[in-house]
């Protein structure tokens, strides 16, 4: 397999305080509680169903807009496959030019990662393909990007399959990468959780990273956790041999793309639900 790995997701519930719109709300009386800021939270249930539109997006779709979609590919808020009332759905087809991404985006207010460096990304996902016997590449991504210019990956994971193996055998595989300058940055993390997952089934993911220590913390998929603290967070090459890490969370991108390499041609879908992004103080950090 030669999958390119990206990211990870979901459910780390730490005792602490919740910060909403500048107010700190206690949700634990623990002396070790740390402030926790909700950067973005949506189960999509209160949104309006329909195709996502170009910026600034359709009314009552909570700021989600279509960054790129070449027909017949599209993104939408829909109810056919959802854990609640609605979910975000993205579709792509082999009739779309190879590697052309379908991107739905939501801008967010950047939190102060110098004060709240512990970052958590949670989401539920449901992957579908029309031909499980095909070996073409399935690829979907959730990424939180940010600045400063030219923009950087802050948190990201991918969902992968095919790549030369029938997708029924490969299953759905979570992928992530870490910074290894000797390997040109994007070296896959050899994950043990989130591998060979079932198609057409909801899965939950929680990815935790620490901006202050410049390392991942953990990945949890369907209740199974893996320690990722040995892996440095990704960065970008801003000049030859100069690697930098982004400092701001500014946007969420949900992505799916067609790739006919290795044979077969499948329509592919990804469904996202219960998206939550939070930041909080890491151990030993305090308010400045």
N, C-alpha and C positions, 0 to 999 in steps of 0.2 A: 504494500500500500504506500502511496505517496501523498497522503492527505495533507493539506495545509491547515494547521490548527489555529484557532483564534481565541476562544473565550470560554465563559462559564457563568453560572447563574444561581440563585435563589436563597433560601430560607434560613438566615442566621438571626435568631431573636435574642438579643442581648438585653439584660436588664439595664434600664437607663431612663433618661428623660427625653421626651419628644419635643422638638422645636418646630413650631408651625407659625409662619408669618411673624417671626421675631419673638414669639412667646414660648417659654419653656413649660411643657406640660408633663407632670410626673406620671410615669407608668410603672414605677417601682420605688419602694422606700429604701432600697439597698444603699448602704453607704458608698458602695463602689459604682453607683450609677453614673453614667456619662451622658452629656447632652447628645441628642440624636435629632438630626434634621431630615425631614422628608423633602427630597429634591423633586421627585415626581411620583405620583401614585394614580393608577387607573385600572379599573376592571372593565372599562369600556361600556358598562351597562347603561349609563346615562347619555351616551352619545347617540347621534342620529345615524341610522343605517344608510349606506350608499357608498359610491366610489369616492376615494380621496381625490381632492382637487389641487391644482397648482397653488403655490403660496398666495394668500395666507391660509388657504384651506376652506373647506365648506363650512357653513354655519353649523354650530352645535356638534362639531367633531373635535372639540378640545384642542384646537391648534395643530392637529395632525394634517399634513399636506403631502401631496405627491411631488417628490423631487425629480423622479424619472420613472416612466412606464411607457414602453413601446407596445402598441396593440399587437397581439391580443393580451399581453401582460397587463396587470392592474393591481392596485391595492384598494381595500374597502373595509368599512365597518359592517359586519354581517352577523347573522344569528344562527346560521345552519350548523356551524361547528363552534361551540363556545362552552365554557364552564359555567357561565351565568347566562345573562341575556344576550350579550354581544361579545365579539372578539375582533381583533385586527387580523385580516386575511390578506395574503399576498400570493399572486398566481403568476407563473411564467410558463412559457411554451417553447418547444424546439424551433418554432417558426420565428421566434425572436432571435436577432443576431447573437451568435455565441458570446458569452461573457457580459452581455448587456444587462446591467442590474435593474431590477425594479426596486425603487427606494421610497419608503415613506418616512417622513421626518417630523420631529416635534422639537421645537426650540425650548430650552429651559434656562432659568436664571442661575448663573454660576454660583455655587456655594464657595465659601472661603476654605479651601483645602489646607491652608496653613493652620487653621483652627480645628477643622474637622477632617482629618486625613484618612480615616477608616471608611472605605467606600464599599457599599453592598448593592449588588444588582440581583433582583429576583424576577423570575418570569415563569409562566407556564407555556409550553409549546406543544404543538401537534403537527407532525410532518406527514405529508401524503405525496405519493407518486402514482402515476397511472400504469406503470409497467415495472413490477418488482423483478422481472427476469432480465431487464435491461441493465447494462453496466455503465451507462453514462453517468456523469458526475452530478450528484445532488448537492447544492450548496445554499445555505441560508445563514444570516448573520444578524445579531443584535450588537450594536456598538454605541458607546457614549463617546463623542468626540469633543474636543475643545482646543483652545488657543494656548499660548499666543500664536500669531500667524507663523507658519502657514497652516496650522491646525494639526492636532495629534489625536491618536487613539488614547483614551483614558481607561475605559473598560470595554472588553469585547470577548465574545465567544462565537463559534460557528457550529453549524450542524452539517454533517457531511455523510455521503454515502456513494456507492458506485465506485468510480475511479478504477475500473477494470474488473470489479467483482460484482456479480449480480446483486442488485440492491436487497433482494430477499435474504441473501446470505450475509451481506455486510451490515444490515440494520442501519440505524441512525446513530451517528457518533459525534459527541461533543468534541470540539477542537479548540485549542488555545495556543498562543505562542509567547515566548519570553525573550528578553533582550540578551543576545549573545553576539557581541561585536565581531568575534571571529567567524561566526556563521551568518554574517550579514543580517543580524537582528532577529529575523522571523523564524527562529528555531521552534519546532513543535514541542510542546510539553507532552511527555509520555503518560497520558492519563490512564488511570485504572477505573475510574467511575465514569458514567455517562457513555459507555461503549456498547455497541450492538443493541441499542434500544429498539423497542417495537415500533413499527409504523402504525399510523392511524390510532394512536393512543396518546392521551395527555401525559406529559412529563413535567416535573417541576425542577427548577434549577436555581441555585443561589451561588453567586460568585462574590468573594470578599477580597479586597486588596488594600494595602496600606501605603498611601502616598508618601508618608513621612519616612518610612523605612525603605521605600522603593522596591517593595516585594509584594507578591501575592500573599494571601493568607490561607484561603481554603476554597474548595469547590464542593458543593453538595448537589447531587442529582438523585431524585426520587428517594431521599432519605439517607443515601450513602455519601459519606464525606471523605475528602482526601486533603491532606496537608500539602499546600503548595508554597510554603514559606521559603523554600530553597530557590525559588525562581524570581528573577528580577523582572520588573514591569517593562513592557515594550516602550520603545522610543523611536524617533524618526531621525534620519540623517539629513540635517539641515544644510550641511556643506560637506565636501569630501572628508570623511573621517571624523566628522563632528556630529555626535548623537545627542539629542535633547529629548526630555520628557515634557509632555504637556502639563499645564498647571490649572486649567479651567475645564469644568463641565459646561458645555454650551448647547449641545444638541443630542438627541437620541435618533438613531437611524435603524430601521428595520429593513432587511434586504433579502432578496432571493434573486438568483441569476441562473440562466440556462447554460449548460456545458455538455455538448454532444460527444466529447472525447471518450474513447474506449467503447463506443458502440451503443446503439439504441437511441431512442428519442422519446422522452417522456414529458408529459405535462407534470409540473411540480407545484405543490402548494405548501405554504407554511401558515400556521395560525398561532397568534400570540395572545395571551390573556394574563390578567393579574400582574401587571408590570409595576414594579416598585424599585425606586432608587433612593438610597439613604446615605447620609454621611454622619460620622460621629467622631468623637475624640478617641484616639488610640490609647493603649495602656501607657500611662506615664505622662500623657499630655494634659495640659490644662488650658484654661482660658487666658488669653493674652490681653 
